[in-house]
Amino acid sequence: MKLDIISRRGVIFTGQVSEVVVPAYEGEMGILPGHAPVLAVLVPGKVRYTTDSGQKNYAEISNGFMTVDSDNIRILVESGHAIEE
């Protein structure tokens, strides 16, 4: 899947991932390949994602929203930063 996390200041992360978990308004939401199209409101918290190479990463985000369509995930937020492990 292709993941883009973008804030007002620029790109936080862009790349291929195997899974994503976001802090949605109604609770955490997991996204795996083949997920149905969705639009979700996000709350401040951590986006967790695993790259195709197996590396687990995080991005601390503010309010925003996420769209999922055809294995393309776009997260747009007010502010945020990446945290790599």
N, CA, C and O atoms as CSV, one atom per row, in Angstrom:
chain,resi,resn,atom,element,x,y,z
A,1,MET,N,N,0.854,-1.174,0.000
A,1,MET,CA,C,0.000,0.000,0.000
A,1,MET,C,C,0.893,1.227,0.000
A,1,MET,O,O,2.027,1.182,0.478
A,2,LYS,N,N,0.388,2.304,-0.528
A,2,LYS,CA,C,1.106,3.588,-0.553
A,2,LYS,C,C,0.533,4.469,0.549
A,2,LYS,O,O,-0.675,4.699,0.597
A,3,LEU,N,N,1.393,4.962,1.433
A,3,LEU,CA,C,0.987,5.833,2.532
A,3,LEU,C,C,1.630,7.195,2.364
A,3,LEU,O,O,2.838,7.302,2.154
A,4,ASP,N,N,0.814,8.238,2.457
A,4,ASP,CA,C,1.291,9.623,2.494
A,4,ASP,C,C,0.738,10.259,3.760
A,4,ASP,O,O,-0.473,10.266,3.980
A,5,ILE,N,N,1.633,10.797,4.598
A,5,ILE,CA,C,1.229,11.588,5.761
A,5,ILE,C,C,1.737,12.993,5.502
A,5,ILE,O,O,2.942,13.216,5.384
A,6,ILE,N,N,0.812,13.938,5.415
A,6,ILE,CA,C,1.159,15.303,5.007
A,6,ILE,C,C,0.589,16.302,6.008
A,6,ILE,O,O,-0.577,16.216,6.395
A,7,SER,N,N,1.433,17.256,6.422
A,7,SER,CA,C,0.977,18.333,7.304
A,7,SER,C,C,1.046,19.650,6.535
A,7,SER,O,O,1.455,19.687,5.375
A,8,ARG,N,N,0.645,20.711,7.193
A,8,ARG,CA,C,0.722,22.037,6.571
A,8,ARG,C,C,2.148,22.412,6.210
A,8,ARG,O,O,2.370,23.166,5.263
A,9,ARG,N,N,3.117,21.894,6.955
A,9,ARG,CA,C,4.527,22.230,6.728
A,9,ARG,C,C,5.211,21.344,5.693
A,9,ARG,O,O,6.328,21.635,5.266
A,10,GLY,N,N,4.546,20.265,5.289
A,10,GLY,CA,C,5.146,19.394,4.287
A,10,GLY,C,C,4.910,17.920,4.554
A,10,GLY,O,O,4.070,17.542,5.371
A,11,VAL,N,N,5.661,17.109,3.857
A,11,VAL,CA,C,5.521,15.659,3.937
A,11,VAL,C,C,6.184,15.125,5.206
A,11,VAL,O,O,7.349,15.416,5.478
A,12,ILE,N,N,5.436,14.348,5.971
A,12,ILE,CA,C,5.958,13.694,7.174
A,12,ILE,C,C,6.490,12.312,6.801
A,12,ILE,O,O,7.559,11.910,7.260
A,13,PHE,N,N,5.753,11.596,5.981
A,13,PHE,CA,C,6.181,10.286,5.498
A,13,PHE,C,C,5.491,9.996,4.174
A,13,PHE,O,O,4.332,10.358,3.972
A,14,THR,N,N,6.206,9.348,3.285
A,14,THR,CA,C,5.622,8.809,2.067
A,14,THR,C,C,6.375,7.534,1.734
A,14,THR,O,O,7.605,7.510,1.745
A,15,GLY,N,N,5.632,6.473,1.437
A,15,GLY,CA,C,6.289,5.213,1.119
A,15,GLY,C,C,5.322,4.052,1.109
A,15,GLY,O,O,4.120,4.211,1.324
A,16,GLN,N,N,5.877,2.878,0.852
A,16,GLN,CA,C,5.099,1.647,0.809
A,16,GLN,C,C,5.034,1.028,2.197
A,16,GLN,O,O,6.047,0.944,2.891
A,17,VAL,N,N,3.847,0.597,2.601
A,17,VAL,CA,C,3.635,0.011,3.919
A,17,VAL,C,C,2.793,-1.257,3.796
A,17,VAL,O,O,2.096,-1.471,2.805
A,18,SER,N,N,2.879,-2.091,4.831
A,18,SER,CA,C,2.075,-3.314,4.857
A,18,SER,C,C,0.878,-3.200,5.790
A,18,SER,O,O,-0.085,-3.954,5.659
A,19,GLU,N,N,0.933,-2.256,6.736
A,19,GLU,CA,C,-0.202,-2.025,7.639
A,19,GLU,C,C,-0.102,-0.634,8.245
A,19,GLU,O,O,0.981,-0.063,8.373
A,20,VAL,N,N,-1.279,-0.099,8.618
A,20,VAL,CA,C,-1.363,1.233,9.221
A,20,VAL,C,C,-2.438,1.194,10.298
A,20,VAL,O,O,-3.489,0.584,10.102
A,21,VAL,N,N,-2.186,1.842,11.441
A,21,VAL,CA,C,-3.194,2.013,12.491
A,21,VAL,C,C,-3.259,3.505,12.793
A,21,VAL,O,O,-2.240,4.137,13.069
A,22,VAL,N,N,-4.480,4.065,12.738
A,22,VAL,CA,C,-4.657,5.502,12.945
A,22,VAL,C,C,-5.555,5.779,14.150
A,22,VAL,O,O,-6.401,4.955,14.497
A,23,PRO,N,N,-5.371,6.951,14.793
A,23,PRO,CA,C,-6.251,7.348,15.899
A,23,PRO,C,C,-7.508,8.039,15.350
A,23,PRO,O,O,-7.561,9.266,15.262
A,24,ALA,N,N,-8.499,7.253,14.990
A,24,ALA,CA,C,-9.734,7.800,14.428
A,24,ALA,C,C,-10.638,8.343,15.544
A,24,ALA,O,O,-10.468,8.009,16.717
A,25,TYR,N,N,-11.578,9.168,15.161
A,25,TYR,CA,C,-12.495,9.802,16.114
A,25,TYR,C,C,-13.232,8.769,16.967
A,25,TYR,O,O,-13.457,8.996,18.156
A,26,GLU,N,N,-13.607,7.645,16.376
A,26,GLU,CA,C,-14.377,6.626,17.100
A,26,GLU,C,C,-13.508,5.499,17.641
A,26,GLU,O,O,-14.033,4.460,18.043
A,27,GLY,N,N,-12.187,5.682,17.658
A,27,GLY,CA,C,-11.266,4.672,18.165
A,27,GLY,C,C,-10.219,4.326,17.125
A,27,GLY,O,O,-10.280,4.811,15.995
A,28,GLU,N,N,-9.259,3.494,17.495
A,28,GLU,CA,C,-8.204,3.118,16.556
A,28,GLU,C,C,-8.781,2.346,15.377
A,28,GLU,O,O,-9.705,1.547,15.528
A,29,MET,N,N,-8.215,2.602,14.200
A,29,MET,CA,C,-8.658,1.935,12.981
A,29,MET,C,C,-7.437,1.355,12.284
A,29,MET,O,O,-6.461,2.063,12.038
A,30,GLY,N,N,-7.493,0.072,11.966
A,30,GLY,CA,C,-6.414,-0.592,11.259
A,30,GLY,C,C,-6.717,-0.683,9.772
A,30,GLY,O,O,-7.861,-0.904,9.375
A,31,ILE,N,N,-5.693,-0.511,8.960
A,31,ILE,CA,C,-5.818,-0.590,7.502
A,31,ILE,C,C,-4.830,-1.625,6.995
A,31,ILE,O,O,-3.633,-1.539,7.269
A,32,LEU,N,N,-5.331,-2.601,6.257
A,32,LEU,CA,C,-4.518,-3.622,5.611
A,32,LEU,C,C,-4.776,-3.575,4.111
A,32,LEU,O,O,-5.753,-2.961,3.682
A,33,PRO,N,N,-3.926,-4.208,3.300
A,33,PRO,CA,C,-4.157,-4.209,1.850
A,33,PRO,C,C,-5.560,-4.702,1.497
A,33,PRO,O,O,-6.073,-5.640,2.106
A,34,GLY,N,N,-6.164,-4.058,0.510
A,34,GLY,CA,C,-7.501,-4.427,0.063
A,34,GLY,C,C,-8.630,-3.814,0.877
A,34,GLY,O,O,-9.793,-4.168,0.685
A,35,HIS,N,N,-8.301,-2.894,1.790
A,35,HIS,CA,C,-9.328,-2.255,2.636
A,35,HIS,C,C,-10.344,-1.513,1.769
A,35,HIS,O,O,-9.990,-0.934,0.742
A,36,ALA,N,N,-11.588,-1.536,2.186
A,36,ALA,CA,C,-12.645,-0.800,1.482
A,36,ALA,C,C,-12.364,0.692,1.542
A,36,ALA,O,O,-11.734,1.160,2.491
A,37,PRO,N,N,-12.818,1.452,0.547
A,37,PRO,CA,C,-12.645,2.909,0.589
A,37,PRO,C,C,-13.275,3.494,1.858
A,37,PRO,O,O,-14.345,3.063,2.290
A,38,VAL,N,N,-12.601,4.473,2.440
A,38,VAL,CA,C,-13.096,5.067,3.674
A,38,VAL,C,C,-12.573,6.499,3.800
A,38,VAL,O,O,-11.512,6.840,3.278
A,39,LEU,N,N,-13.335,7.313,4.495
A,39,LEU,CA,C,-12.928,8.655,4.901
A,39,LEU,C,C,-13.122,8.702,6.410
A,39,LEU,O,O,-14.214,8.419,6.901
A,40,ALA,N,N,-12.073,9.057,7.155
A,40,ALA,CA,C,-12.153,9.059,8.615
A,40,ALA,C,C,-11.585,10.345,9.186
A,40,ALA,O,O,-10.596,10.881,8.687
A,41,VAL,N,N,-12.223,10.829,10.236
A,41,VAL,CA,C,-11.729,11.980,10.996
A,41,VAL,C,C,-10.724,11.453,12.012
A,41,VAL,O,O,-10.983,10.466,12.699
A,42,LEU,N,N,-9.566,12.123,12.102
A,42,LEU,CA,C,-8.525,11.699,13.029
A,42,LEU,C,C,-8.400,12.666,14.198
A,42,LEU,O,O,-8.657,13.863,14.069
A,43,VAL,N,N,-8.001,12.122,15.333
A,43,VAL,CA,C,-7.774,12.910,16.543
A,43,VAL,C,C,-6.278,12.877,16.855
A,43,VAL,O,O,-5.562,12.035,16.314
A,44,PRO,N,N,-5.792,13.774,17.713
A,44,PRO,CA,C,-4.374,13.758,18.050
A,44,PRO,C,C,-3.946,12.404,18.618
A,44,PRO,O,O,-4.656,11.797,19.420
A,45,GLY,N,N,-2.780,11.951,18.189
A,45,GLY,CA,C,-2.259,10.665,18.658
A,45,GLY,C,C,-1.160,10.175,17.747
A,45,GLY,O,O,-0.515,10.962,17.055
A,46,LYS,N,N,-0.944,8.852,17.749
A,46,LYS,CA,C,0.120,8.250,16.944
A,46,LYS,C,C,-0.459,7.434,15.803
A,46,LYS,O,O,-1.367,6.626,15.994
A,47,VAL,N,N,0.080,7.659,14.614
A,47,VAL,CA,C,-0.165,6.784,13.473
A,47,VAL,C,C,0.950,5.755,13.518
A,47,VAL,O,O,2.126,6.119,13.506
A,48,ARG,N,N,0.600,4.472,13.570
A,48,ARG,CA,C,1.592,3.402,13.557
A,48,ARG,C,C,1.567,2.754,12.185
A,48,ARG,O,O,0.497,2.454,11.655
A,49,TYR,N,N,2.737,2.537,11.609
A,49,TYR,CA,C,2.775,1.896,10.292
A,49,TYR,C,C,4.018,1.024,10.177
A,49,TYR,O,O,5.056,1.310,10.774
A,50,THR,N,N,3.891,-0.034,9.406
A,50,THR,CA,C,4.986,-0.964,9.163
A,50,THR,C,C,5.353,-0.870,7.697
A,50,THR,O,O,4.505,-1.040,6.822
A,51,THR,N,N,6.626,-0.599,7.432
A,51,THR,CA,C,7.068,-0.503,6.045
A,51,THR,C,C,7.123,-1.902,5.435
A,51,THR,O,O,7.094,-2.902,6.153
A,52,ASP,N,N,7.203,-1.963,4.117
A,52,ASP,CA,C,7.288,-3.255,3.437
A,52,ASP,C,C,8.511,-4.060,3.869
A,52,ASP,O,O,8.512,-5.286,3.759
A,53,SER,N,N,9.558,-3.382,4.361
A,53,SER,CA,C,10.756,-4.079,4.832
A,53,SER,C,C,10.600,-4.583,6.267
A,53,SER,O,O,11.503,-5.234,6.793
A,54,GLY,N,N,9.454,-4.287,6.909
A,54,GLY,CA,C,9.190,-4.773,8.266
A,54,GLY,C,C,9.518,-3.801,9.372
A,54,GLY,O,O,9.329,-4.123,10.545
A,55,GLN,N,N,10.007,-2.613,9.035
A,55,GLN,CA,C,10.349,-1.619,10.053
A,55,GLN,C,C,9.073,-0.957,10.579
A,55,GLN,O,O,8.235,-0.490,9.807
A,56,LYS,N,N,8.947,-0.928,11.906
A,56,LYS,CA,C,7.787,-0.287,12.536
A,56,LYS,C,C,8.131,1.163,12.846
A,56,LYS,O,O,9.147,1.450,13.480
A,57,ASN,N,N,7.278,2.072,12.393
A,57,ASN,CA,C,7.487,3.503,12.592
A,57,ASN,C,C,6.219,4.137,13.142
A,57,ASN,O,O,5.143,3.538,13.132
A,58,TYR,N,N,6.376,5.357,13.618
A,58,TYR,CA,C,5.263,6.112,14.173
A,58,TYR,C,C,5.315,7.546,13.665
A,58,TYR,O,O,6.371,8.051,13.284
A,59,ALA,N,N,4.166,8.180,13.667
A,59,ALA,CA,C,4.100,9.618,13.421
A,59,ALA,C,C,3.134,10.200,14.444
A,59,ALA,O,O,1.989,9.761,14.548
A,60,GLU,N,N,3.595,11.171,15.185
A,60,GLU,CA,C,2.741,11.889,16.136
A,60,GLU,C,C,1.976,12.930,15.334
A,60,GLU,O,O,2.585,13.736,14.630
A,61,ILE,N,N,0.636,12.925,15.429
A,61,ILE,CA,C,-0.171,13.843,14.615
A,61,ILE,C,C,-1.153,14.639,15.455
A,61,ILE,O,O,-1.480,14.274,16.584
A,62,SER,N,N,-1.615,15.740,14.869
A,62,SER,CA,C,-2.703,16.531,15.442
A,62,SER,C,C,-3.994,16.103,14.743
A,62,SER,O,O,-4.037,15.051,14.105
A,63,ASN,N,N,-5.034,16.910,14.862
A,63,ASN,CA,C,-6.298,16.628,14.178
A,63,ASN,C,C,-6.092,16.581,12.669
A,63,ASN,O,O,-5.196,17.230,12.128
A,64,GLY,N,N,-6.933,15.806,12.003
A,64,GLY,CA,C,-6.856,15.725,10.554
A,64,GLY,C,C,-7.881,14.748,10.010
A,64,GLY,O,O,-8.893,14.461,10.649
A,65,PHE,N,N,-7.597,14.241,8.815
A,65,PHE,CA,C,-8.465,13.212,8.257
A,65,PHE,C,C,-7.665,12.276,7.373
A,65,PHE,O,O,-6.546,12.585,6.963
A,66,MET,N,N,-8.265,11.114,7.083
A,66,MET,CA,C,-7.614,10.087,6.287
A,66,MET,C,C,-8.567,9.611,5.206
A,66,MET,O,O,-9.769,9.481,5.436
A,67,THR,N,N,-8.021,9.354,4.025
A,67,THR,CA,C,-8.785,8.709,2.965
A,67,THR,C,C,-8.050,7.429,2.576
A,67,THR,O,O,-6.820,7.378,2.565
A,68,VAL,N,N,-8.827,6.404,2.261
A,68,VAL,CA,C,-8.290,5.143,1.756
A,68,VAL,C,C,-9.037,4.832,0.473
A,68,VAL,O,O,-10.267,4.826,0.448
A,69,ASP,N,N,-8.285,4.572,-0.601
A,69,ASP,CA,C,-8.892,4.218,-1.874
A,69,ASP,C,C,-7.877,3.443,-2.709
A,69,ASP,O,O,-6.786,3.946,-2.981
A,70,SER,N,N,-8.224,2.235,-3.112
A,70,SER,CA,C,-7.366,1.400,-3.969
A,70,SER,C,C,-5.952,1.256,-3.414
A,70,SER,O,O,-4.975,1.464,-4.134
A,71,ASP,N,N,-5.844,0.903,-2.142
A,71,ASP,CA,C,-4.548,0.721,-1.471
A,71,ASP,C,C,-3.693,1.983,-1.447
A,71,ASP,O,O,-2.473,1.900,-1.306
A,72,ASN,N,N,-4.311,3.135,-1.582
A,72,ASN,CA,C,-3.651,4.429,-1.396
A,72,ASN,C,C,-4.236,5.075,-0.144
A,72,ASN,O,O,-5.441,5.312,-0.056
A,73,ILE,N,N,-3.366,5.353,0.816
A,73,ILE,CA,C,-3.792,5.959,2.079
A,73,ILE,C,C,-3.195,7.349,2.145
A,73,ILE,O,O,-1.981,7.518,2.037
A,74,ARG,N,N,-4.038,8.331,2.322
A,74,ARG,CA,C,-3.563,9.709,2.448
A,74,ARG,C,C,-4.062,10.248,3.782
A,74,ARG,O,O,-5.259,10.238,4.068
A,75,ILE,N,N,-3.119,10.718,4.591
A,75,ILE,CA,C,-3.433,11.311,5.889
A,75,ILE,C,C,-3.028,12.772,5.830
A,75,ILE,O,O,-1.863,13.088,5.588
A,76,LEU,N,N,-3.977,13.656,6.047
A,76,LEU,CA,C,-3.737,15.101,6.046
A,76,LEU,C,C,-3.992,15.626,7.450
A,76,LEU,O,O,-5.071,15.431,8.010
A,77,VAL,N,N,-2.988,16.294,8.013
A,77,VAL,CA,C,-3.086,16.769,9.395
A,77,VAL,C,C,-2.615,18.219,9.509
A,77,VAL,O,O,-1.917,18.737,8.638
A,78,GLU,N,N,-3.008,18.838,10.581
A,78,GLU,CA,C,-2.589,20.207,10.867
A,78,GLU,C,C,-1.082,20.255,11.131
A,78,GLU,O,O,-0.377,21.104,10.584
A,79,SER,N,N,-0.588,19.329,11.982
A,79,SER,CA,C,0.841,19.259,12.289
A,79,SER,C,C,1.213,17.843,12.700
A,79,SER,O,O,0.348,17.030,13.024
A,80,GLY,N,N,2.503,17.560,12.681
A,80,GLY,CA,C,2.960,16.235,13.089
A,80,GLY,C,C,4.435,16.063,12.804
A,80,GLY,O,O,5.064,16.914,12.175
A,81,HIS,N,N,4.985,14.945,13.277
A,81,HIS,CA,C,6.378,14.613,13.007
A,81,HIS,C,C,6.561,13.097,13.100
A,81,HIS,O,O,5.828,12.415,13.816
A,82,ALA,N,N,7.550,12.580,12.364
A,82,ALA,CA,C,7.827,11.153,12.325
A,82,ALA,C,C,8.696,10.740,13.504
A,82,ALA,O,O,9.528,11.514,13.978
A,83,ILE,N,N,8.496,9.512,13.971
A,83,ILE,CA,C,9.298,8.919,15.027
A,83,ILE,C,C,9.713,7.547,14.520
A,83,ILE,O,O,8.859,6.676,14.351
A,84,GLU,N,N,10.996,7.332,14.274
A,84,GLU,CA,C,11.466,6.037,13.781
A,84,GLU,C,C,12.062,5.218,14.907
A,84,GLU,O,O,12.722,5.756,15.796
A,85,GLU,N,N,11.829,3.904,14.867
A,85,GLU,CA,C,12.422,2.999,15.872
A,85,GLU,C,C,13.541,2.221,15.264
A,85,GLU,O,O,14.168,1.408,15.943
